[in-house]
Amino acid sequence: MLALRAALEARGCECILEQETATISGEQGGIMASDFTGQVDIAAVLGGDGTMLHAVSRFGKFDKPVAGINIGTLGFLTTCKETEIDQFAEALADGRYTTCPRMLLEATVICTDGSTVIYHALNEVTLARGETGRLVALKAMVNGEWLNRYRADGLIVATPTGSTAYSLSAGGPLIAPQASVMVITPICPHSLSQRSLVLSDDVEIEISPECSDDGPMLFTVDGRDTTRIDPSDRVIVKKSDRSFHLLRLEGTTFYEALRQKLGWQGV
């Protein structure tokens, strides 16, 4: 953090710390992450993909560019590595960067008592088995029409950004980030015929437990927020009216990231 701030300030960029970051650094001041939208032009996040996902919930409705400095492992969502801080600061000062808007999901958990909770996800939302060690039964509907009954460990609804994350590990397809789609991917399904399904991003997807004998399930958002889902609860997933704006340096692309992160070597 100190190296990044020094590099930015050396090039005439004013730096404002997030409140918790300032406290950890032993400094005074700092502002809440939710207040960034009115006080900063660009937000910088130090960490890996997990830290970037956490930033989605911390920033709230934030329509400015977000840059990730990768000090984690994979770093699909990050802008540069920690060893490239000087090049990053130089590019920001010169305006040599682009912004890549990424779709967010809005997931509404509707409980039996009528109460609702709304979440936003950059990668995916997942409804999976909870306390049971068995496969569970889940129902999926699209725009009110019954789609399928799944016997699996769970269901993932992912964005194009999330297609390189949990959905990919569960056998889902890679999707370019600009594609206007969502993908439903079953986790370890009982039937091999139950495969990922790519849908237009203008649909509304409902997922819910199918059998009360399976007990409560767990609903997670980008691997962070975890909510207990009872057999009579349901989850409505659709495209959010928010988006997440990833900052990219000139000369870097999604396809280059695929080659580097997935180790594609050709033949």
Phi and psi in degrees as GROMACS dihedral restraints (atoms count N, CA, C in turn):
[ dihedral_restraints ]
;  ai    aj    ak    al  type     phi  dphi    fc
    3     4     5     6     1   -63.1    20    10
    4     5     6     7     1   -39.7    20    10
    6     7     8     9     1   -65.9    20    10
    7     8     9    10     1   -39.9    20    10
    9    10    11    12     1   -65.6    20    10
   10    11    12    13     1   -46.2    20    10
   12    13    14    15     1   -62.8    20    10
   13    14    15    16     1   -41.7    20    10
   15    16    17    18     1   -62.2    20    10
   16    17    18    19     1   -41.7    20    10
   18    19    20    21     1   -65.9    20    10
   19    20    21    22     1   -38.9    20    10
   21    22    23    24     1   -71.7    20    10
   22    23    24    25     1   -45.3    20    10
   24    25    26    27     1   -66.0    20    10
   25    26    27    28     1   -31.1    20    10
   27    28    29    30     1   -64.7    20    10
   28    29    30    31     1   -18.9    20    10
   30    31    32    33     1  -110.1    20    10
   31    32    33    34     1    19.4    20    10
   33    34    35    36     1    82.3    20    10
   34    35    36    37     1    15.3    20    10
   36    37    38    39     1   -94.8    20    10
   37    38    39    40     1   127.8    20    10
   39    40    41    42     1   -78.8    20    10
   40    41    42    43     1   136.5    20    10
   42    43    44    45     1  -114.8    20    10
   43    44    45    46     1   132.7    20    10
   45    46    47    48     1  -120.1    20    10
   46    47    48    49     1   129.3    20    10
   48    49    50    51     1   -89.1    20    10
   49    50    51    52     1   147.0    20    10
   51    52    53    54     1   -70.4    20    10
   52    53    54    55     1   150.3    20    10
   54    55    56    57     1   -56.1    20    10
   55    56    57    58     1   -51.5    20    10
   57    58    59    60     1   -66.0    20    10
   58    59    60    61     1   -35.8    20    10
   60    61    62    63     1   -64.1    20    10
   61    62    63    64     1   -41.5    20    10
   63    64    65    66     1   -62.5    20    10
   64    65    66    67     1   -41.3    20    10
   66    67    68    69     1   -64.1    20    10
   67    68    69    70     1   -45.2    20    10
   69    70    71    72     1   -62.0    20    10
   70    71    72    73     1   -34.3    20    10
   72    73    74    75     1   -82.2    20    10
   73    74    75    76     1    -3.7    20    10
   75    76    77    78     1    73.5    20    10
   76    77    78    79     1    27.8    20    10
   78    79    80    81     1  -112.3    20    10
   79    80    81    82     1   157.5    20    10
   81    82    83    84     1   -84.2    20    10
   82    83    84    85     1   158.5    20    10
   84    85    86    87     1    84.6    20    10
   85    86    87    88     1  -150.6    20    10
   87    88    89    90     1    95.1    20    10
   88    89    90    91     1   152.2    20    10
   90    91    92    93     1  -123.4    20    10
   91    92    93    94     1   158.9    20    10
   93    94    95    96     1   -67.8    20    10
   94    95    96    97     1   145.1    20    10
   96    97    98    99     1   -58.5    20    10
   97    98    99   100     1   -34.5    20    10
   99   100   101   102     1   -68.7    20    10
  100   101   102   103     1   -13.6    20    10
  102   103   104   105     1   -95.8    20    10
  103   104   105   106     1    -0.7    20    10
  105   106   107   108     1   -59.8    20    10
  106   107   108   109     1   -37.1    20    10
  108   109   110   111     1   -56.6    20    10
  109   110   111   112     1   -29.9    20    10
  111   112   113   114     1   -98.6    20    10
  112   113   114   115     1    -1.8    20    10
  114   115   116   117     1  -129.7    20    10
  115   116   117   118     1    -8.3    20    10
  117   118   119   120     1  -129.4    20    10
  118   119   120   121     1   157.5    20    10
  120   121   122   123     1   -95.8    20    10
  121   122   123   124     1   -31.8    20    10
  123   124   125   126     1  -141.7    20    10
  124   125   126   127     1   137.9    20    10
  126   127   128   129     1  -105.8    20    10
  127   128   129   130     1   136.4    20    10
  129   130   131   132     1  -114.3    20    10
  130   131   132   133     1   131.4    20    10
  132   133   134   135     1  -118.8    20    10
  133   134   135   136     1   125.8    20    10
  135   136   137   138     1   -99.9    20    10
  136   137   138   139     1   121.2    20    10
  138   139   140   141     1   154.0    20    10
  139   140   141   142     1  -155.6    20    10
  141   142   143   144     1  -111.5    20    10
  142   143   144   145     1  -158.1    20    10
  144   145   146   147     1   -61.9    20    10
  145   146   147   148     1   -37.1    20    10
  147   148   149   150     1   -61.6    20    10
  148   149   150   151     1   -39.1    20    10
  150   151   152   153     1   -67.7    20    10
  151   152   153   154     1   -37.6    20    10
  153   154   155   156     1   -64.4    20    10
  154   155   156   157     1   -40.7    20    10
  156   157   158   159     1   -64.4    20    10
  157   158   159   160     1   -39.3    20    10
  159   160   161   162     1   -63.5    20    10
  160   161   162   163     1   -34.0    20    10
  162   163   164   165     1   -63.9    20    10
  163   164   165   166     1   -29.9    20    10
  165   166   167   168     1   -57.0    20    10
  166   167   168   169     1   -45.7    20    10
  168   169   170   171     1   -75.9    20    10
  169   170   171   172     1   -31.2    20    10
  171   172   173   174     1   -72.0    20    10
  172   173   174   175     1   -39.6    20    10
  174   175   176   177     1   -76.5    20    10
  175   176   177   178     1   -27.5    20    10
  177   178   179   180     1    71.1    20    10
  178   179   180   181     1  -138.6    20    10
  180   181   182   183     1   -82.3    20    10
  181   182   183   184     1    91.9    20    10
  183   184   185   186     1  -122.0    20    10
  184   185   186   187     1   114.7    20    10
  186   187   188   189     1  -107.7    20    10
  187   188   189   190     1    20.2    20    10
  189   190   191   192     1   -98.7    20    10
  190   191   192   193     1   163.8    20    10
  192   193   194   195     1   -64.7    20    10
  193   194   195   196     1   143.0    20    10
  195   196   197   198     1  -121.2    20    10
  196   197   198   199     1   123.3    20    10
  198   199   200   201     1  -106.9    20    10
  199   200   201   202     1   137.2    20    10
  201   202   203   204     1  -111.0    20    10
  202   203   204   205     1   127.7    20    10
  204   205   206   207     1   -99.3    20    10
  205   206   207   208     1   112.2    20    10
  207   208   209   210     1   -78.6    20    10
  208   209   210   211     1   108.5    20    10
  210   211   212   213     1  -119.2    20    10
  211   212   213   214     1    19.8    20    10
  213   214   215   216     1  -104.5    20    10
  214   215   216   217     1  -138.8    20    10
  216   217   218   219     1  -110.5    20    10
  217   218   219   220     1   -78.2    20    10
  219   220   221   222     1   -71.5    20    10
  220   221   222   223     1   -59.9    20    10
  222   223   224   225     1    73.5    20    10
  223   224   225   226     1    41.1    20    10
  225   226   227   228     1   -62.6    20    10
  226   227   228   229     1   -33.7    20    10
  228   229   230   231     1   -92.8    20    10
  229   230   231   232     1    -6.4    20    10
  231   232   233   234     1   -87.6    20    10
  232   233   234   235     1   161.9    20    10
  234   235   236   237     1   -90.5    20    10
  235   236   237   238     1   -41.1    20    10
  237   238   239   240     1  -156.1    20    10
  238   239   240   241     1   172.0    20    10
  240   241   242   243     1   -89.2    20    10
  241   242   243   244     1   161.7    20    10
  243   244   245   246     1   -63.5    20    10
  244   245   246   247     1   -22.3    20    10
  246   247   248   249     1   -78.5    20    10
  247   248   249   250     1    -5.4    20    10
  249   250   251   252     1  -111.2    20    10
  250   251   252   253     1    23.8    20    10
  252   253   254   255     1   -61.9    20    10
  253   254   255   256     1   -41.2    20    10
  255   256   257   258     1   -64.1    20    10
  256   257   258   259     1   -42.8    20    10
  258   259   260   261     1   -64.0    20    10
  259   260   261   262     1   -38.0    20    10
  261   262   263   264     1   -62.9    20    10
  262   263   264   265     1   -47.8    20    10
  264   265   266   267     1   -63.1    20    10
  265   266   267   268     1   -39.7    20    10
  267   268   269   270     1   -62.6    20    10
  268   269   270   271     1   -43.5    20    10
  270   271   272   273     1   -65.2    20    10
  271   272   273   274     1   -40.7    20    10
  273   274   275   276     1   -64.1    20    10
  274   275   276   277     1   -44.3    20    10
  276   277   278   279     1   -63.2    20    10
  277   278   279   280     1   -33.1    20    10
  279   280   281   282     1   -91.6    20    10
  280   281   282   283     1    -4.3    20    10
  282   283   284   285     1    72.9    20    10
  283   284   285   286     1    24.3    20    10
  285   286   287   288     1   -93.8    20    10
  286   287   288   289     1    71.4    20    10
  288   289   290   291     1  -155.7    20    10
  289   290   291   292     1   163.6    20    10
  291   292   293   294     1  -125.2    20    10
  292   293   294   295     1   166.5    20    10
  294   295   296   297     1  -119.6    20    10
  295   296   297   298     1   131.6    20    10
  297   298   299   300     1  -113.6    20    10
  298   299   300   301     1   102.0    20    10
  300   301   302   303     1   -65.8    20    10
  301   302   303   304     1   134.1    20    10
  303   304   305   306     1  -118.3    20    10
  304   305   306   307     1   136.1    20    10
  306   307   308   309     1   -66.0    20    10
  307   308   309   310     1   143.0    20    10
  309   310   311   312     1  -113.2    20    10
  310   311   312   313     1   152.1    20    10
  312   313   314   315     1   -96.8    20    10
  313   314   315   316     1   144.3    20    10
  315   316   317   318     1  -110.8    20    10
  316   317   318   319     1   120.0    20    10
  318   319   320   321     1  -117.4    20    10
  319   320   321   322     1   125.0    20    10
  321   322   323   324     1  -111.1    20    10
  322   323   324   325     1   117.4    20    10
  324   325   326   327     1   -88.8    20    10
  325   326   327   328     1   120.0    20    10
  327   328   329   330     1  -108.7    20    10
  328   329   330   331     1   114.6    20    10
  330   331   332   333     1   -89.2    20    10
  331   332   333   334     1   165.8    20    10
  333   334   335   336     1   -58.5    20    10
  334   335   336   337     1   -36.0    20    10
  336   337   338   339     1   -78.7    20    10
  337   338   339   340     1     3.6    20    10
  339   340   341   342     1    91.8    20    10
  340   341   342   343     1    -8.7    20    10
  342   343   344   345     1   -71.9    20    10
  343   344   345   346     1   151.1    20    10
  345   346   347   348     1  -133.2    20    10
  346   347   348   349     1   150.4    20    10
  348   349   350   351     1  -133.9    20    10
  349   350   351   352     1   133.9    20    10
  351   352   353   354     1  -109.9    20    10
  352   353   354   355     1   134.9    20    10
  354   355   356   357     1  -126.1    20    10
  355   356   357   358     1   157.4    20    10
  357   358   359   360     1  -124.8    20    10
  358   359   360   361     1   136.0    20    10
  360   361   362   363     1  -129.9    20    10
  361   362   363   364     1   139.2    20    10
  363   364   365   366     1   -89.0    20    10
  364   365   366   367     1   -39.3    20    10
  366   367   368   369     1   -94.3    20    10
  367   368   369   370     1   -64.6    20    10
  369   370   371   372     1  -165.3    20    10
  370   371   372   373     1   163.4    20    10
  372   373   374   375     1  -119.0    20    10
  373   374   375   376     1   147.5    20    10
  375   376   377   378     1  -135.9    20    10
  376   377   378   379     1   133.4    20    10
  378   379   380   381     1  -113.5    20    10
  379   380   381   382     1   115.2    20    10
  381   382   383   384     1  -136.2    20    10
  382   383   384   385     1   166.1    20    10
  384   385   386   387     1   -58.1    20    10
  385   386   387   388     1   150.8    20    10
  387   388   389   390     1  -106.9    20    10
  388   389   390   391     1   -95.7    20    10
  390   391   392   393     1   -84.7    20    10
  391   392   393   394     1   -16.1    20    10
  393   394   395   396     1   -83.0    20    10
  394   395   396   397     1   151.1    20    10
  396   397   398   399     1   -95.9    20    10
  397   398   399   400     1     1.7    20    10
  399   400   401   402     1   -93.4    20    10
  400   401   402   403     1   167.9    20    10
  402   403   404   405     1   -63.1    20    10
  403   404   405   406     1   151.1    20    10
  405   406   407   408     1  -118.2    20    10
  406   407   408   409     1   160.8    20    10
  408   409   410   411     1  -100.8    20    10
  409   410   411   412     1   127.7    20    10
  411   412   413   414     1  -129.8    20    10
  412   413   414   415     1   145.9    20    10
  414   415   416   417     1  -111.5    20    10
  415   416   417   418     1   137.8    20    10
  417   418   419   420     1  -124.8    20    10
  418   419   420   421     1   134.6    20    10
  420   421   422   423     1  -127.0    20    10
  421   422   423   424     1   148.7    20    10
  423   424   425   426     1  -125.8    20    10
  424   425   426   427     1   119.0    20    10
  426   427   428   429     1    52.0    20    10
  427   428   429   430     1    39.6    20    10
  429   430   431   432     1    82.9    20    10
  430   431   432   433     1    -4.5    20    10
  432   433   434   435     1   -99.2    20    10
  433   434   435   436     1   134.3    20    10
  435   436   437   438     1   -62.6    20    10
  436   437   438   439     1   127.4    20    10
  438   439   440   441     1   -96.9    20    10
  439   440   441   442     1   -58.8    20    10
  441   442   443   444     1  -165.8    20    10
  442   443   444   445     1   157.5    20    10
  444   445   446   447     1  -109.3    20    10
  445   446   447   448     1   119.4    20    10
  447   448   449   450     1  -104.2    20    10
  448   449   450   451     1   138.0    20    10
  450   451   452   453     1  -110.0    20    10
  451   452   453   454     1   108.5    20    10
  453   454   455   456     1  -161.7    20    10
  454   455   456   457     1  -179.5    20    10
  456   457   458   459     1   -77.3    20    10
  457   458   459   460     1   -17.6    20    10
  459   460   461   462     1   164.8    20    10
  460   461   462   463     1  -177.9    20    10
  462   463   464   465     1  -129.3    20    10
  463   464   465   466     1   140.5    20    10
  465   466   467   468     1  -114.1    20    10
  466   467   468   469     1   134.1    20    10
  468   469   470   471     1  -114.7    20    10
  469   470   471   472     1   116.0    20    10
  471   472   473   474     1  -121.5    20    10
  472   473   474   475     1   155.0    20    10
  474   475   476   477     1   -87.3    20    10
  475   476   477   478     1   171.6    20    10
  477   478   479   480     1   -57.0    20    10
  478   479   480   481     1   -38.5    20    10
  480   481   482   483     1   -60.5    20    10
  481   482   483   484     1   -42.1    20    10
  483   484   485   486     1   -75.3    20    10
  484   485   486   487     1    -5.6    20    10
  486   487   488   489     1   -67.3    20    10
  487   488   489   490     1   -17.0    20    10
  489   490   491   492     1   -95.9    20    10
  490   491   492   493     1     7.1    20    10
  492   493   494   495     1  -112.7    20    10
  493   494   495   496     1  -124.7    20    10
  495   496   497   498     1   -58.8    20    10
  496   497   498   499     1   -40.8    20    10
  498   499   500   501     1   -60.3    20    10
  499   500   501   502     1   -39.6    20    10
  501   502   503   504     1   -63.9    20    10
  502   503   504   505     1   -42.6    20    10
  504   505   506   507     1   -63.0    20    10
  505   506   507   508     1   -29.5    20    10
  507   508   509   510     1   -88.3    20    10
  508   509   510   511     1     6.2    20    10
  510   511   512   513     1    99.6    20    10
  511   512   513   514     1    10.0    20    10
  513   514   515   516     1   -77.0    20    10
  514   515   516   517     1   167.5    20    10
  516   517   518   519     1   -82.3    20    10
  517   518   519   520     1   155.1    20    10
  519   520   521   522     1   -78.6    20    10
  520   521   522   523     1   135.0    20    10
  522   523   524   525     1  -129.9    20    10
  523   524   525   526     1   132.8    20    10
  525   526   527   528     1   -62.8    20    10
  526   527   528   529     1   140.5    20    10
  528   529   530   531     1   -62.8    20    10
  529   530   531   532     1   -22.6    20    10
  531   532   533   534     1   -83.2    20    10
  532   533   534   535     1    -8.1    20    10
  534   535   536   537     1   -67.1    20    10
  535   536   537   538     1   137.8    20    10
  537   538   539   540     1   -92.6    20    10
  538   539   540   541     1    68.0    20    10
  540   541   542   543     1  -142.8    20    10
  541   542   543   544     1   167.1    20    10
  543   544   545   546     1  -128.6    20    10
  544   545   546   547     1   160.5    20    10
  546   547   548   549     1  -133.4    20    10
  547   548   549   550     1   133.5    20    10
  549   550   551   552     1  -100.2    20    10
  550   551   552   553     1   123.9    20    10
  552   553   554   555     1  -127.3    20    10
  553   554   555   556     1   120.5    20    10
  555   556   557   558     1   -75.2    20    10
  556   557   558   559     1   145.9    20    10
  558   559   560   561     1   -97.7    20    10
  559   560   561   562     1   116.8    20    10
  561   562   563   564     1    46.7    20    10
  562   563   564   565     1    60.3    20    10
  564   565   566   567     1   -68.8    20    10
  565   566   567   568     1   153.0    20    10
  567   568   569   570     1   -67.9    20    10
  568   569   570   571     1   -36.2    20    10
  570   571   572   573     1  -103.2    20    10
  571   572   573   574     1   132.1    20    10
  573   574   575   576     1   -68.5    20    10
  574   575   576   577     1   -14.6    20    10
  576   577   578   579     1   -78.6    20    10
  577   578   579   580     1   -12.1    20    10
  579   580   581   582     1   -87.9    20    10
  580   581   582   583     1    99.7    20    10
  582   583   584   585     1  -114.2    20    10
  583   584   585   586     1   174.0    20    10
  585   586   587   588     1   -62.7    20    10
  586   587   588   589     1   147.8    20    10
  588   589   590   591     1  -129.0    20    10
  589   590   591   592     1   124.9    20    10
  591   592   593   594     1   -95.2    20    10
  592   593   594   595     1   128.7    20    10
  594   595   596   597     1  -125.2    20    10
  595   596   597   598     1   155.8    20    10
  597   598   599   600     1   -61.5    20    10
  598   599   600   601     1   149.4    20    10
  600   601   602   603     1   -80.3    20    10
  601   602   603   604     1     5.5    20    10
  603   604   605   606     1   -99.4    20    10
  604   605   606   607     1     9.1    20    10
  606   607   608   609     1   -94.7    20    10
  607   608   609   610     1   164.5    20    10
  609   610   611   612     1  -114.2    20    10
  610   611   612   613     1   125.2    20    10
  612   613   614   615     1  -108.5    20    10
  613   614   615   616     1   131.7    20    10
  615   616   617   618     1  -115.7    20    10
  616   617   618   619     1   127.3    20    10
  618   619   620   621     1  -124.3    20    10
  619   620   621   622     1   143.5    20    10
  621   622   623   624     1  -159.0    20    10
  622   623   624   625     1   156.9    20    10
  624   625   626   627     1   -64.1    20    10
  625   626   627   628     1   147.0    20    10
  627   628   629   630     1  -104.8    20    10
  628   629   630   631     1   -26.2    20    10
  630   631   632   633     1  -130.0    20    10
  631   632   633   634     1   125.7    20    10
  633   634   635   636     1   -67.4    20    10
  634   635   636   637     1   -23.4    20    10
  636   637   638   639     1   -67.8    20    10
  637   638   639   640     1   -16.9    20    10
  639   640   641   642     1   -76.0    20    10
  640   641   642   643     1   -13.0    20    10
  642   643   644   645     1    75.0    20    10
  643   644   645   646     1  -173.1    20    10
  645   646   647   648     1   -67.4    20    10
  646   647   648   649     1   147.3    20    10
  648   649   650   651     1  -110.9    20    10
  649   650   651   652     1   174.8    20    10
  651   652   653   654     1  -116.8    20    10
  652   653   654   655     1   129.5    20    10
  654   655   656   657     1  -108.8    20    10
  655   656   657   658     1   125.6    20    10
  657   658   659   660     1  -124.7    20    10
  658   659   660   661     1   150.8    20    10
  660   661   662   663     1  -121.6    20    10
  661   662   663   664     1   112.8    20    10
  663   664   665   666     1    52.6    20    10
  664   665   666   667     1    29.1    20    10
  666   667   668   669     1    72.6    20    10
  667   668   669   670     1     8.1    20    10
  669   670   671   672     1  -112.4    20    10
  670   671   672   673     1   -64.9    20    10
  672   673   674   675     1   -76.6    20    10
  673   674   675   676     1   128.8    20    10
  675   676   677   678     1  -121.9    20    10
  676   677   678   679     1   126.8    20    10
  678   679   680   681     1  -127.5    20    10
  679   680   681   682     1   135.4    20    10
  681   682   683   684     1   -75.1    20    10
  682   683   684   685     1   130.5    20    10
  684   685   686   687     1  -114.7    20    10
  685   686   687   688     1   116.7    20    10
  687   688   689   690     1   -81.8    20    10
  688   689   690   691     1   162.6    20    10
  690   691   692   693     1   -54.6    20    10
  691   692   693   694     1   -29.7    20    10
  693   694   695   696     1   -96.6    20    10
  694   695   696   697     1     2.6    20    10
  696   697   698   699     1   -82.4    20    10
  697   698   699   700     1   163.8    20    10
  699   700   701   702     1  -147.2    20    10
  700   701   702   703     1   161.3    20    10
  702   703   704   705     1  -126.7    20    10
  703   704   705   706     1   126.8    20    10
  705   706   707   708     1  -106.0    20    10
  706   707   708   709     1   125.2    20    10
  708   709   710   711     1  -120.5    20    10
  709   710   711   712     1   132.5    20    10
  711   712   713   714     1  -151.5    20    10
  712   713   714   715     1   172.4    20    10
  714   715   716   717     1   -67.4    20    10
  715   716   717   718     1   134.0    20    10
  717   718   719   720     1   -79.2    20    10
  718   719   720   721     1   155.9    20    10
  720   721   722   723     1   -81.5    20    10
  721   722   723   724     1    -3.3    20    10
  723   724   725   726     1   -93.4    20    10
  724   725   726   727     1   164.5    20    10
  726   727   728   729     1  -143.9    20    10
  727   728   729   730     1   164.4    20    10
  729   730   731   732     1  -117.3    20    10
  730   731   732   733     1   125.2    20    10
  732   733   734   735     1  -103.5    20    10
  733   734   735   736     1   100.2    20    10
  735   736   737   738     1   -80.4    20    10
  736   737   738   739     1   134.9    20    10
  738   739   740   741     1   -89.3    20    10
  739   740   741   742     1   130.1    20    10
  741   742   743   744     1  -121.5    20    10
  742   743   744   745     1   135.4    20    10
  744   745   746   747     1   -77.0    20    10
  745   746   747   748     1   154.7    20    10
  747   748   749   750     1   -60.0    20    10
  748   749   750   751     1   138.2    20    10
  750   751   752   753     1    90.8    20    10
  751   752   753   754     1    -2.9    20    10
  753   754   755   756     1  -109.5    20    10
  754   755   756   757     1   138.5    20    10
  756   757   758   759     1  -136.8    20    10
  757   758   759   760     1   166.4    20    10
  759   760   761   762     1   -61.0    20    10
  760   761   762   763     1   -38.6    20    10
  762   763   764   765     1   -70.8    20    10
  763   764   765   766     1   -35.7    20    10
  765   766   767   768     1   -63.6    20    10
  766   767   768   769     1   -40.7    20    10
  768   769   770   771     1   -61.9    20    10
  769   770   771   772     1   -40.8    20    10
  771   772   773   774     1   -59.4    20    10
  772   773   774   775     1   -46.5    20    10
  774   775   776   777     1   -62.0    20    10
  775   776   777   778     1   -41.8    20    10
  777   778   779   780     1   -74.6    20    10
  778   779   780   781     1   -49.7    20    10
  780   781   782   783     1   -73.0    20    10
  781   782   783   784     1   -33.1    20    10
  783   784   785   786     1   -96.2    20    10
  784   785   786   787     1    -0.6    20    10
  786   787   788   789     1    67.1    20    10
  787   788   789   790     1    34.0    20    10
  789   790   791   792     1   -68.7    20    10
  790   791   792   793     1   125.7    20    10
  792   793   794   795     1  -116.6    20    10
  793   794   795   796     1   -11.3    20    10
  795   796   797   798     1    78.6    20    10
  796   797   798   799     1  -161.8    20    10
